[in-house]
Amino acid sequence: MPKTITGYTAVSLFAGAGGLDLGLEQAGFTTLSAVDNDLDCVRTLRDNQSAKIPHSDGRVYLEGTRILQADIEKLEAQSLLTVRTHHPVILDLLAGGPPCQPFSSSGKLLSMADPRGRLFEHFVRLADAMKPRVILFENVRGLVTARGPNNEPGEVLGLVKQAFERIGYATTFALLNAADFGCPQRRVRCFMLATRNAELPIFPGPTHAESPPKDLFGDLAKWVSLGDYLAESPRPAPEEIVRPTERLAALLKHVAAGSGLKSAGARESTRPGGHWGYRQGTFIADPGQAARTVTASASQDWIRLPDGTLRRLTLRECAGLQGFPPEWRFAGPVASQFRQVGNAVPTVSGRVLGEALIEVLRGPEVPKPASAPFPRDFTSAITYTKREQARNGESRRKARQALRTPGADPRAVKGLGTAGLHSDH
């Protein structure tokens, strides 16, 4: 007999290794279906489903979930909803985040020119077909200023908003930092919450802060530091430890915690000294701070040990920084495992947003909810990007042309795609 569906129902698109889904289940959702096109991600979800890893409330993660490997462009809504009962069910939540590389500052910023940048259109298509009561859409914060077909900063965000409004949803957007909710990692993501027949959710307020107020009304805890997190984590096994080469160790010997080796970038009229970032794989983590964003690369930040030697953050430690349970395992080769961990949404983000969504699902129906305006930090970022583009757009265009010249040395024009750099500048 098929199991009875309990709790609020959810379907997960672009599920990856399951970080967002785990958080949503912690909040009280039951995942009907989880979909990804990556075989290693699907194997990760299925392996952990088979392991029957328990929630804190006694339920089992992904219990009864239909896990599909599928191309979203070919996916039909019926295959996601006809589960367990073998009859279509009412869907409370559709959640997911299309690939973020087209909008990420650590990628090539191709935006809508990258085919992956248009996958959100299929997210919208499926939302229109399934008509969930609420939607959770997430992406990198670079989405806020991403350029669209007219090369205008903020244009993609407007297109995303309009697409969901066109199928009957009111939207609200925010940037949330996982460290503000007790995650030992500074990870800022762009989230959209949308409703069809309920009041717009209120984004959760922070429970933690980098420097909590010291007055009588300060009820925020201090960010959880990387050092505190590592102190409570199991020691890495010898086979997990990666140390620098002798040459790299010598280069990093006098680099202070919270810094790394810098890489020069393209010179511009407003930055005659050039842009710069930290060279990939050369950053020394500051144990007194929340960790930097875990990346999708095996070249994670270095930890300086008491004896002065260095080792990288391990895969297991990175997974813990994202909130995965210690028992969660990742399928595929090591590079794929790091990619799955680095591309995940922290479970805490799924949990706090899931709780906010359940609040409105419990409330009364609203015939035609209205969208909220973009928050002030969004409009400020878009305005700044437009001004900066006006000042430096021409020099960047010429630099890109130079890179396309046959025989051009990419090292001569740096900082354009920022691949391999971190924007802690």
LINFEN-V668700 format. One record per helix or strand of 3 or more residues. SS is the DSSP state (A for helix, B for strand). FROM is the first residue (numbers start at 0). LEN is the number of residues. If there is no record, write none. Layout:
SS|FROM|LEN ; SS|FROM|LEN
This chain:
B|7|6 ; A|18|9 ; B|28|8 ; A|38|13 ; B|65|4 ; A|71|3 ; A|77|4 ; B|92|4 ; A|100|3 ; A|110|3 ; A|114|4 ; A|119|11 ; B|133|7 ; A|140|5 ; A|154|12 ; B|169|8 ; A|177|4 ; B|187|8 ; A|225|6 ; A|237|3 ; A|245|7 ; B|258|6 ; B|275|9 ; B|301|3 ; B|309|3 ; A|314|7 ; A|333|9 ; A|346|16 ; A|375|29 ; A|409|3
